[in-house]
Structures are given as structure tokens and as C-alpha cells.
Amino acid sequence: MEIFCRCICNQKIIIFNVENDAKVVFVSYDNKKTILSPNLEFCGISTYSECQADEDCITTGCSNQICQSKNEDQLMTTCEFKECFDARKFKVSCKCIDNKC
């Protein structure tokens, strides 16, 4: 089942009752997609770099909080760990989706 909604606001959005296998996709006005699944608290980021397959995407950053293409310069981050960087806990991974990491 797909549910579409649009929020034009700059405030925190909380979504309740999301099924464990659900996928929540936020699409910004410039067509950048943020995928959160299933827990809505993961705070890592993506560079939305070009890819053709999952193997083109790598996890970088000192705390492995960045998803980016293996073909771009790796981003440097400060070495801090936040619980929300734990991709395994939130069941997310760095993949190629719609030709973007």
C-alpha cells in the first residue's frame, strides 16, 4: 500500500504506526530523495552521487554515516559517534536507488 502526503513546513515531522517493512521516502523540491526505513530516526546522510549498481556506493565518514559514490572524493568528518549513525540498528544501508547513492 502506498500513501502519499506533502508537507510544506520547516518543522519536525513524526510519522506513527509505520510497519516494519515499510519504506518512507521524502522527496524535496529539487527532487532529492531521502529514504527512511523502518525507523524514522537514522541521521546519516547521502551525497546523492551517481551510481549504476549498489557496488558503486560506499559508506564513508569516521562513523560510517555517509553514503556516497566510490568514484567521488571521500568526505572527511569529525570522529564522533551518535547512536543515530548506526545503520544496522535502523535497518538502512548505502545502496544505489534511482541511480543515486
Biopython code that builds the backbone (N, CA, C, O; Angstrom):
import numpy as np
from Bio.PDB.StructureBuilder import StructureBuilder

atoms = [
    (1, "MET", "N", (0.844, -1.165, 0.000)),
    (1, "MET", "CA", (0.000, 0.000, 0.000)),
    (1, "MET", "C", (0.898, 1.240, 0.000)),
    (1, "MET", "O", (1.827, 1.329, 0.803)),
    (2, "GLU", "N", (0.635, 2.172, -0.873)),
    (2, "GLU", "CA", (1.371, 3.429, -0.913)),
    (2, "GLU", "C", (0.496, 4.551, -0.393)),
    (2, "GLU", "O", (-0.683, 4.662, -0.727)),
    (3, "ILE", "N", (1.114, 5.381, 0.437)),
    (3, "ILE", "CA", (0.428, 6.550, 0.961)),
    (3, "ILE", "C", (1.268, 7.757, 0.598)),
    (3, "ILE", "O", (2.464, 7.791, 0.888)),
    (4, "PHE", "N", (0.670, 8.729, -0.019)),
    (4, "PHE", "CA", (1.379, 9.932, -0.412)),
    (4, "PHE", "C", (0.878, 11.105, 0.415)),
    (4, "PHE", "O", (-0.323, 11.266, 0.634)),
    (5, "CYS", "N", (1.814, 11.914, 0.865)),
    (5, "CYS", "CA", (1.429, 13.131, 1.554)),
    (5, "CYS", "C", (2.493, 14.181, 1.297)),
    (5, "CYS", "O", (3.632, 13.846, 0.971)),
    (6, "ARG", "N", (2.143, 15.409, 1.438)),
    (6, "ARG", "CA", (3.078, 16.504, 1.212)),
    (6, "ARG", "C", (3.010, 17.441, 2.407)),
    (6, "ARG", "O", (1.933, 17.793, 2.888)),
    (7, "CYS", "N", (4.175, 17.831, 2.866)),
    (7, "CYS", "CA", (4.259, 18.773, 3.970)),
    (7, "CYS", "C", (5.089, 19.956, 3.507)),
    (7, "CYS", "O", (6.233, 19.788, 3.086)),
    (8, "ILE", "N", (4.536, 21.120, 3.580)),
    (8, "ILE", "CA", (5.272, 22.334, 3.230)),
    (8, "ILE", "C", (5.504, 23.067, 4.541)),
    (8, "ILE", "O", (4.736, 23.942, 4.941)),
    (9, "CYS", "N", (6.600, 22.673, 5.199)),
    (9, "CYS", "CA", (6.875, 23.242, 6.502)),
    (9, "CYS", "C", (8.343, 23.038, 6.837)),
    (9, "CYS", "O", (9.039, 22.269, 6.174)),
    (10, "ASN", "N", (8.801, 23.718, 7.850)),
    (10, "ASN", "CA", (10.174, 23.588, 8.321)),
    (10, "ASN", "C", (10.196, 23.071, 9.747)),
    (10, "ASN", "O", (11.062, 23.453, 10.534)),
    (11, "GLN", "N", (9.268, 22.219, 10.084)),
    (11, "GLN", "CA", (9.185, 21.713, 11.430)),
    (11, "GLN", "C", (9.399, 20.213, 11.439)),
    (11, "GLN", "O", (9.333, 19.559, 10.398)),
    (12, "LYS", "N", (9.655, 19.675, 12.609)),
    (12, "LYS", "CA", (9.847, 18.241, 12.766)),
    (12, "LYS", "C", (8.561, 17.512, 12.392)),
    (12, "LYS", "O", (7.466, 17.925, 12.775)),
    (13, "ILE", "N", (8.705, 16.433, 11.645)),
    (13, "ILE", "CA", (7.571, 15.612, 11.240)),
    (13, "ILE", "C", (7.711, 14.258, 11.914)),
    (13, "ILE", "O", (8.775, 13.642, 11.852)),
    (14, "ILE", "N", (6.663, 13.797, 12.549)),
    (14, "ILE", "CA", (6.667, 12.486, 13.197)),
    (14, "ILE", "C", (5.596, 11.638, 12.513)),
    (14, "ILE", "O", (4.442, 12.047, 12.385)),
    (15, "ILE", "N", (6.009, 10.449, 12.080)),
    (15, "ILE", "CA", (5.084, 9.531, 11.435)),
    (15, "ILE", "C", (4.896, 8.338, 12.366)),
    (15, "ILE", "O", (5.874, 7.715, 12.781)),
    (16, "PHE", "N", (3.665, 8.022, 12.692)),
    (16, "PHE", "CA", (3.354, 6.943, 13.618)),
    (16, "PHE", "C", (2.857, 5.716, 12.865)),
    (16, "PHE", "O", (2.420, 5.804, 11.717)),
    (17, "ASN", "N", (2.932, 4.580, 13.530)),
    (17, "ASN", "CA", (2.371, 3.319, 13.043)),
    (17, "ASN", "C", (2.935, 2.902, 11.687)),
    (17, "ASN", "O", (2.185, 2.517, 10.790)),
    (18, "VAL", "N", (4.253, 2.978, 11.541)),
    (18, "VAL", "CA", (4.899, 2.530, 10.313)),
    (18, "VAL", "C", (5.220, 1.050, 10.465)),
    (18, "VAL", "O", (5.844, 0.646, 11.446)),
    (19, "GLU", "N", (4.794, 0.239, 9.495)),
    (19, "GLU", "CA", (5.054, -1.190, 9.554)),
    (19, "GLU", "C", (6.545, -1.466, 9.424)),
    (19, "GLU", "O", (7.269, -0.660, 8.840)),
    (20, "ASN", "N", (7.018, -2.587, 9.955)),
    (20, "ASN", "CA", (8.437, -2.914, 9.961)),
    (20, "ASN", "C", (9.053, -2.983, 8.571)),
    (20, "ASN", "O", (10.228, -2.651, 8.410)),
    (21, "ASP", "N", (8.303, -3.399, 7.570)),
    (21, "ASP", "CA", (8.859, -3.498, 6.218)),
    (21, "ASP", "C", (8.511, -2.276, 5.362)),
    (21, "ASP", "O", (8.656, -2.310, 4.140)),
    (22, "ALA", "N", (8.061, -1.218, 5.995)),
    (22, "ALA", "CA", (7.661, -0.012, 5.268)),
    (22, "ALA", "C", (8.878, 0.765, 4.790)),
    (22, "ALA", "O", (9.974, 0.626, 5.333)),
    (23, "LYS", "N", (8.674, 1.574, 3.780)),
    (23, "LYS", "CA", (9.712, 2.467, 3.287)),
    (23, "LYS", "C", (9.094, 3.851, 3.195)),
    (23, "LYS", "O", (8.077, 4.041, 2.528)),
    (24, "VAL", "N", (9.712, 4.822, 3.867)),
    (24, "VAL", "CA", (9.244, 6.200, 3.828)),
    (24, "VAL", "C", (10.229, 6.985, 2.979)),
    (24, "VAL", "O", (11.424, 7.007, 3.273)),
    (25, "VAL", "N", (9.738, 7.628, 1.928)),
    (25, "VAL", "CA", (10.595, 8.377, 1.016)),
    (25, "VAL", "C", (10.178, 9.836, 1.048)),
    (25, "VAL", "O", (9.027, 10.165, 0.759)),
    (26, "PHE", "N", (11.119, 10.719, 1.400)),
    (26, "PHE", "CA", (10.882, 12.149, 1.349)),
    (26, "PHE", "C", (11.521, 12.675, 0.079)),
    (26, "PHE", "O", (12.695, 12.405, -0.175)),
    (27, "VAL", "N", (10.780, 13.416, -0.720)),
    (27, "VAL", "CA", (11.305, 13.994, -1.951)),
    (27, "VAL", "C", (11.254, 15.512, -1.802)),
    (27, "VAL", "O", (10.185, 16.083, -1.586)),
    (28, "SER", "N", (12.415, 16.166, -1.917)),
    (28, "SER", "CA", (12.473, 17.614, -1.785)),
    (28, "SER", "C", (12.073, 18.276, -3.099)),
    (28, "SER", "O", (11.903, 17.604, -4.117)),
    (29, "TYR", "N", (11.925, 19.599, -3.069)),
    (29, "TYR", "CA", (11.523, 20.309, -4.278)),
    (29, "TYR", "C", (12.541, 20.188, -5.398)),
    (29, "TYR", "O", (12.177, 20.277, -6.571)),
    (30, "ASP", "N", (13.833, 19.982, -5.055)),
    (30, "ASP", "CA", (14.842, 19.807, -6.096)),
    (30, "ASP", "C", (15.026, 18.329, -6.447)),
    (30, "ASP", "O", (16.037, 17.955, -7.041)),
    (31, "ASN", "N", (14.065, 17.497, -6.087)),
    (31, "ASN", "CA", (13.961, 16.086, -6.438)),
    (31, "ASN", "C", (14.981, 15.192, -5.741)),
    (31, "ASN", "O", (15.227, 14.078, -6.202)),
    (32, "LYS", "N", (15.581, 15.651, -4.642)),
    (32, "LYS", "CA", (16.460, 14.792, -3.861)),
    (32, "LYS", "C", (15.596, 13.913, -2.975)),
    (32, "LYS", "O", (14.639, 14.376, -2.355)),
    (33, "LYS", "N", (15.953, 12.632, -2.926)),
    (33, "LYS", "CA", (15.163, 11.685, -2.140)),
    (33, "LYS", "C", (15.908, 11.289, -0.884)),
    (33, "LYS", "O", (17.116, 11.052, -0.907)),
    (34, "THR", "N", (15.180, 11.224, 0.200)),
    (34, "THR", "CA", (15.688, 10.716, 1.461)),
    (34, "THR", "C", (14.816, 9.529, 1.826)),
    (34, "THR", "O", (13.596, 9.651, 1.940)),
    (35, "ILE", "N", (15.449, 8.385, 2.007)),
    (35, "ILE", "CA", (14.699, 7.171, 2.306)),
    (35, "ILE", "C", (14.955, 6.774, 3.747)),
    (35, "ILE", "O", (16.104, 6.618, 4.161)),
    (36, "LEU", "N", (13.894, 6.611, 4.503)),
    (36, "LEU", "CA", (13.971, 6.206, 5.894)),
    (36, "LEU", "C", (13.163, 4.935, 6.062)),
    (36, "LEU", "O", (11.980, 4.901, 5.726)),
    (37, "SER", "N", (13.790, 3.895, 6.576)),
    (37, "SER", "CA", (13.069, 2.640, 6.689)),
    (37, "SER", "C", (13.734, 1.749, 7.722)),
    (37, "SER", "O", (14.961, 1.648, 7.708)),
    (38, "PRO", "N", (13.019, 1.106, 8.603)),
    (38, "PRO", "CA", (11.660, 1.397, 9.019)),
    (38, "PRO", "C", (11.614, 2.424, 10.139)),
    (38, "PRO", "O", (10.574, 3.043, 10.367)),
    (39, "ASN", "N", (12.733, 2.615, 10.844)),
    (39, "ASN", "CA", (12.751, 3.547, 11.969)),
    (39, "ASN", "C", (13.045, 4.948, 11.450)),
    (39, "ASN", "O", (13.925, 5.107, 10.604)),
    (40, "LEU", "N", (12.372, 5.919, 11.907)),
    (40, "LEU", "CA", (12.468, 7.260, 11.359)),
    (40, "LEU", "C", (13.463, 8.155, 12.088)),
    (40, "LEU", "O", (13.312, 9.377, 12.075)),
    (41, "GLU", "N", (14.470, 7.574, 12.718)),
    (41, "GLU", "CA", (15.412, 8.390, 13.478)),
    (41, "GLU", "C", (16.849, 8.316, 12.961)),
    (41, "GLU", "O", (17.725, 8.956, 13.543)),
    (42, "PHE", "N", (17.130, 7.563, 11.894)),
    (42, "PHE", "CA", (18.501, 7.486, 11.376)),
    (42, "PHE", "C", (18.942, 8.873, 10.911)),
    (42, "PHE", "O", (18.179, 9.575, 10.247)),
    (43, "CYS", "N", (20.179, 9.277, 11.259)),
    (43, "CYS", "CA", (20.600, 10.641, 10.944)),
    (43, "CYS", "C", (21.827, 10.713, 10.037)),
    (43, "CYS", "O", (22.446, 11.772, 9.936)),
    (44, "GLY", "N", (22.192, 9.616, 9.377)),
    (44, "GLY", "CA", (23.272, 9.660, 8.406)),
    (44, "GLY", "C", (22.841, 10.453, 7.179)),
    (44, "GLY", "O", (21.682, 10.853, 7.069)),
    (45, "ILE", "N", (23.784, 10.682, 6.248)),
    (45, "ILE", "CA", (23.469, 11.476, 5.063)),
    (45, "ILE", "C", (23.932, 10.777, 3.795)),
    (45, "ILE", "O", (24.671, 9.794, 3.844)),
    (46, "SER", "N", (23.492, 11.291, 2.679)),
    (46, "SER", "CA", (23.916, 10.810, 1.372)),
    (46, "SER", "C", (24.356, 11.993, 0.530)),
    (46, "SER", "O", (23.847, 13.103, 0.686)),
    (47, "THR", "N", (25.305, 11.749, -0.364)),
    (47, "THR", "CA", (25.722, 12.794, -1.300)),
    (47, "THR", "C", (24.866, 12.761, -2.562)),
    (47, "THR", "O", (24.980, 13.643, -3.413)),
    (48, "TYR", "N", (24.016, 11.757, -2.686)),
    (48, "TYR", "CA", (23.152, 11.572, -3.865)),
    (48, "TYR", "C", (23.979, 11.538, -5.144)),
    (48, "TYR", "O", (23.559, 12.055, -6.179)),
    (49, "SER", "N", (25.151, 10.930, -5.066)),
    (49, "SER", "CA", (26.029, 10.842, -6.229)),
    (49, "SER", "C", (25.538, 9.761, -7.192)),
    (49, "SER", "O", (24.789, 8.859, -6.819)),
    (50, "GLU", "N", (25.986, 9.884, -8.442)),
    (50, "GLU", "CA", (25.565, 8.964, -9.500)),
    (50, "GLU", "C", (26.062, 7.543, -9.244)),
    (50, "GLU", "O", (27.167, 7.344, -8.739)),
    (51, "CYS", "N", (25.234, 6.559, -9.598)),
    (51, "CYS", "CA", (25.619, 5.150, -9.496)),
    (51, "CYS", "C", (24.821, 4.344, -10.511)),
    (51, "CYS", "O", (23.787, 4.786, -11.011)),
    (52, "GLN", "N", (25.322, 3.163, -10.799)),
    (52, "GLN", "CA", (24.622, 2.232, -11.677)),
    (52, "GLN", "C", (24.182, 0.972, -10.926)),
    (52, "GLN", "O", (23.209, 0.318, -11.300)),
    (53, "ALA", "N", (24.926, 0.643, -9.848)),
    (53, "ALA", "CA", (24.643, -0.561, -9.061)),
    (53, "ALA", "C", (25.023, -0.296, -7.607)),
    (53, "ALA", "O", (25.738, 0.661, -7.308)),
    (54, "ASP", "N", (24.540, -1.149, -6.709)),
    (54, "ASP", "CA", (24.850, -0.998, -5.293)),
    (54, "ASP", "C", (26.353, -0.979, -5.035)),
    (54, "ASP", "O", (26.818, -0.305, -4.115)),
    (55, "GLU", "N", (27.113, -1.714, -5.843)),
    (55, "GLU", "CA", (28.568, -1.782, -5.665)),
    (55, "GLU", "C", (29.243, -0.441, -5.920)),
    (55, "GLU", "O", (30.391, -0.256, -5.517)),
    (56, "ASP", "N", (28.574, 0.494, -6.572)),
    (56, "ASP", "CA", (29.131, 1.828, -6.828)),
    (56, "ASP", "C", (29.049, 2.728, -5.603)),
    (56, "ASP", "O", (29.675, 3.787, -5.574)),
    (57, "CYS", "N", (28.290, 2.325, -4.595)),
    (57, "CYS", "CA", (28.067, 3.139, -3.407)),
    (57, "CYS", "C", (28.872, 2.594, -2.234)),
    (57, "CYS", "O", (28.933, 1.384, -2.016)),
    (58, "ILE", "N", (29.488, 3.501, -1.485)),
    (58, "ILE", "CA", (30.274, 3.119, -0.324)),
    (58, "ILE", "C", (29.853, 3.953, 0.882)),
    (58, "ILE", "O", (29.291, 5.039, 0.747)),
    (59, "THR", "N", (30.139, 3.415, 2.058)),
    (59, "THR", "CA", (29.873, 4.115, 3.305)),
    (59, "THR", "C", (31.172, 4.743, 3.778)),
    (59, "THR", "O", (32.183, 4.052, 3.903)),
    (60, "THR", "N", (31.159, 6.052, 4.044)),
    (60, "THR", "CA", (32.359, 6.767, 4.483)),
    (60, "THR", "C", (32.045, 7.609, 5.710)),
    (60, "THR", "O", (30.956, 7.531, 6.280)),
    (61, "GLY", "N", (33.012, 8.404, 6.096)),
    (61, "GLY", "CA", (32.889, 9.202, 7.314)),
    (61, "GLY", "C", (33.460, 8.409, 8.474)),
    (61, "GLY", "O", (33.415, 7.179, 8.467)),
    (62, "CYS", "N", (33.982, 9.082, 9.443)),
    (62, "CYS", "CA", (34.625, 8.418, 10.578)),
    (62, "CYS", "C", (33.660, 7.473, 11.297)),
    (62, "CYS", "O", (34.082, 6.446, 11.830)),
    (63, "SER", "N", (32.396, 7.805, 11.315)),
    (63, "SER", "CA", (31.392, 6.964, 11.969)),
    (63, "SER", "C", (30.522, 6.220, 10.964)),
    (63, "SER", "O", (29.449, 5.727, 11.311)),
    (64, "ASN", "N", (30.985, 6.140, 9.721)),
    (64, "ASN", "CA", (30.235, 5.450, 8.655)),
    (64, "ASN", "C", (28.833, 6.000, 8.483)),
    (64, "ASN", "O", (27.875, 5.247, 8.307)),
    (65, "GLN", "N", (28.716, 7.329, 8.534)),
    (65, "GLN", "CA", (27.398, 7.956, 8.460)),
    (65, "GLN", "C", (27.100, 8.561, 7.094)),
    (65, "GLN", "O", (26.055, 9.188, 6.921)),
    (66, "ILE", "N", (28.001, 8.387, 6.107)),
    (66, "ILE", "CA", (27.814, 8.993, 4.787)),
    (66, "ILE", "C", (27.732, 7.904, 3.727)),
    (66, "ILE", "O", (28.553, 6.987, 3.708)),
    (67, "CYS", "N", (26.750, 8.003, 2.853)),
    (67, "CYS", "CA", (26.628, 7.122, 1.695)),
    (67, "CYS", "C", (27.011, 7.949, 0.474)),
    (67, "CYS", "O", (26.426, 9.003, 0.224)),
    (68, "GLN", "N", (27.996, 7.469, -0.287)),
    (68, "GLN", "CA", (28.444, 8.223, -1.453)),
    (68, "GLN", "C", (28.991, 7.273, -2.503)),
    (68, "GLN", "O", (29.162, 6.082, -2.244)),
    (69, "SER", "N", (29.265, 7.799, -3.685)),
    (69, "SER", "CA", (29.821, 7.006, -4.779)),
    (69, "SER", "C", (31.291, 6.719, -4.527)),
    (69, "SER", "O", (32.008, 7.553, -3.974)),
    (70, "LYS", "N", (31.737, 5.538, -4.933)),
    (70, "LYS", "CA", (33.150, 5.200, -4.815)),
    (70, "LYS", "C", (33.992, 6.027, -5.785)),
    (70, "LYS", "O", (35.217, 6.059, -5.670)),
    (71, "ASN", "N", (33.344, 6.692, -6.737)),
    (71, "ASN", "CA", (34.051, 7.484, -7.743)),
    (71, "ASN", "C", (34.280, 8.938, -7.340)),
    (71, "ASN", "O", (34.945, 9.672, -8.072)),
    (72, "GLU", "N", (33.757, 9.371, -6.213)),
    (72, "GLU", "CA", (33.982, 10.747, -5.775)),
    (72, "GLU", "C", (34.927, 10.753, -4.582)),
    (72, "GLU", "O", (35.070, 9.744, -3.892)),
    (73, "ASP", "N", (35.566, 11.884, -4.341)),
    (73, "ASP", "CA", (36.472, 12.011, -3.200)),
    (73, "ASP", "C", (35.708, 11.749, -1.920)),
    (73, "ASP", "O", (34.601, 12.252, -1.727)),
    (74, "GLN", "N", (36.312, 10.951, -1.043)),
    (74, "GLN", "CA", (35.648, 10.633, 0.212)),
    (74, "GLN", "C", (35.572, 11.865, 1.105)),
    (74, "GLN", "O", (36.534, 12.623, 1.225)),
    (75, "LEU", "N", (34.426, 12.047, 1.719)),
    (75, "LEU", "CA", (34.221, 13.168, 2.630)),
    (75, "LEU", "C", (34.862, 12.872, 3.979)),
    (75, "LEU", "O", (34.832, 11.740, 4.461)),
    (76, "MET", "N", (35.432, 13.886, 4.569)),
    (76, "MET", "CA", (36.028, 13.771, 5.899)),
    (76, "MET", "C", (35.013, 14.295, 6.916)),
    (76, "MET", "O", (34.319, 15.281, 6.668)),
    (77, "THR", "N", (34.941, 13.626, 8.054)),
    (77, "THR", "CA", (34.040, 14.064, 9.112)),
    (77, "THR", "C", (34.795, 14.059, 10.439)),
    (77, "THR", "O", (35.875, 13.479, 10.554)),
    (78, "THR", "N", (34.217, 14.703, 11.416)),
    (78, "THR", "CA", (34.786, 14.621, 12.757)),
    (78, "THR", "C", (34.518, 13.212, 13.286)),
    (78, "THR", "O", (33.560, 12.559, 12.871)),
    (79, "CYS", "N", (35.348, 12.757, 14.182)),
    (79, "CYS", "CA", (35.202, 11.397, 14.719)),
    (79, "CYS", "C", (34.364, 11.429, 15.985)),
    (79, "CYS", "O", (34.880, 11.416, 17.103)),
    (80, "GLU", "N", (33.096, 11.469, 15.779)),
    (80, "GLU", "CA", (32.154, 11.390, 16.887)),
    (80, "GLU", "C", (31.142, 10.321, 16.537)),
    (80, "GLU", "O", (30.869, 10.075, 15.362)),
    (81, "PHE", "N", (30.601, 9.703, 17.528)),
    (81, "PHE", "CA", (29.587, 8.698, 17.250)),
    (81, "PHE", "C", (28.284, 9.108, 17.901)),
    (81, "PHE", "O", (28.224, 9.424, 19.089)),
    (82, "LYS", "N", (27.253, 9.094, 17.091)),
    (82, "LYS", "CA", (25.902, 9.312, 17.585)),
    (82, "LYS", "C", (25.151, 8.010, 17.359)),
    (82, "LYS", "O", (25.353, 7.342, 16.345)),
    (83, "GLU", "N", (24.308, 7.657, 18.275)),
    (83, "GLU", "CA", (23.552, 6.413, 18.128)),
    (83, "GLU", "C", (22.757, 6.388, 16.823)),
    (83, "GLU", "O", (22.535, 5.323, 16.247)),
    (84, "CYS", "N", (22.332, 7.561, 16.362)),
    (84, "CYS", "CA", (21.522, 7.615, 15.144)),
    (84, "CYS", "C", (22.346, 7.355, 13.877)),
    (84, "CYS", "O", (21.773, 7.286, 12.790)),
    (85, "PHE", "N", (23.688, 7.206, 13.984)),
    (85, "PHE", "CA", (24.527, 6.835, 12.838)),
    (85, "PHE", "C", (24.538, 5.323, 12.599)),
    (85, "PHE", "O", (25.044, 4.869, 11.572)),
    (86, "ASP", "N", (23.993, 4.545, 13.522)),
    (86, "ASP", "CA", (24.071, 3.082, 13.452)),
    (86, "ASP", "C", (23.076, 2.530, 12.427)),
    (86, "ASP", "O", (21.909, 2.293, 12.738)),
    (87, "ALA", "N", (23.561, 2.332, 11.208)),
    (87, "ALA", "CA", (22.692, 1.877, 10.116)),
    (87, "ALA", "C", (22.096, 0.505, 10.394)),
    (87, "ALA", "O", (20.958, 0.244, 10.005)),
    (88, "ARG", "N", (22.836, -0.376, 11.057)),
    (88, "ARG", "CA", (22.302, -1.716, 11.360)),
    (88, "ARG", "C", (21.103, -1.625, 12.296)),
    (88, "ARG", "O", (20.117, -2.343, 12.128)),
    (89, "LYS", "N", (21.194, -0.750, 13.267)),
    (89, "LYS", "CA", (20.095, -0.596, 14.221)),
    (89, "LYS", "C", (18.822, -0.140, 13.518)),
    (89, "LYS", "O", (17.722, -0.569, 13.867)),
    (90, "PHE", "N", (18.979, 0.728, 12.530)),
    (90, "PHE", "CA", (17.819, 1.287, 11.843)),
    (90, "PHE", "C", (17.499, 0.571, 10.534)),
    (90, "PHE", "O", (16.609, 0.983, 9.789)),
    (91, "LYS", "N", (18.240, -0.513, 10.264)),
    (91, "LYS", "CA", (17.993, -1.359, 9.096)),
    (91, "LYS", "C", (18.022, -0.563, 7.796)),
    (91, "LYS", "O", (17.160, -0.732, 6.934)),
    (92, "VAL", "N", (19.017, 0.300, 7.666)),
    (92, "VAL", "CA", (19.227, 1.032, 6.422)),
    (92, "VAL", "C", (20.614, 0.687, 5.905)),
    (92, "VAL", "O", (21.475, 0.247, 6.667)),
    (93, "SER", "N", (20.831, 0.883, 4.618)),
    (93, "SER", "CA", (22.144, 0.615, 4.049)),
    (93, "SER", "C", (22.388, 1.549, 2.881)),
    (93, "SER", "O", (21.465, 2.154, 2.335)),
    (94, "CYS", "N", (23.643, 1.650, 2.515)),
    (94, "CYS", "CA", (24.070, 2.508, 1.414)),
    (94, "CYS", "C", (23.885, 1.729, 0.123)),
    (94, "CYS", "O", (24.594, 0.752, -0.118)),
    (95, "LYS", "N", (22.947, 2.146, -0.703)),
    (95, "LYS", "CA", (22.610, 1.428, -1.942)),
    (95, "LYS", "C", (22.407, 2.423, -3.075)),
    (95, "LYS", "O", (22.323, 3.633, -2.864)),
    (96, "CYS", "N", (22.334, 1.883, -4.270)),
    (96, "CYS", "CA", (22.024, 2.662, -5.465)),
    (96, "CYS", "C", (20.515, 2.596, -5.700)),
    (96, "CYS", "O", (19.973, 1.539, -6.022)),
    (97, "ILE", "N", (19.846, 3.739, -5.534)),
    (97, "ILE", "CA", (18.398, 3.808, -5.713)),
    (97, "ILE", "C", (18.107, 4.910, -6.713)),
    (97, "ILE", "O", (18.485, 6.062, -6.498)),
    (98, "ASP", "N", (17.442, 4.567, -7.798)),
    (98, "ASP", "CA", (17.134, 5.518, -8.869)),
    (98, "ASP", "C", (18.409, 6.209, -9.356)),
    (98, "ASP", "O", (18.418, 7.415, -9.598)),
    (99, "ASN", "N", (19.486, 5.427, -9.495)),
    (99, "ASN", "CA", (20.791, 5.892, -9.984)),
    (99, "ASN", "C", (21.445, 6.951, -9.098)),
    (99, "ASN", "O", (22.237, 7.761, -9.580)),
    (100, "LYS", "N", (21.120, 6.948, -7.815)),
    (100, "LYS", "CA", (21.737, 7.839, -6.826)),
    (100, "LYS", "C", (22.108, 7.016, -5.600)),
    (100, "LYS", "O", (21.346, 6.160, -5.153)),
    (101, "CYS", "N", (23.318, 7.299, -5.055)),
    (101, "CYS", "CA", (23.711, 6.624, -3.806)),
    (101, "CYS", "C", (22.919, 7.233, -2.663)),
    (101, "CYS", "O", (23.081, 6.824, -1.513)),
]
sb = StructureBuilder()
sb.init_structure("model")
sb.init_model(0)
sb.init_chain("A")
sb.init_seg("    ")
for serial, (resi, resn, name, xyz) in enumerate(atoms, 1):
    if name == "N":
        sb.init_residue(resn, " ", resi, " ")
    sb.init_atom(name, np.array(xyz, "f"), 0.0, 1.0, " ", f" {name:<3s}", serial, name[0])
structure = sb.get_structure()
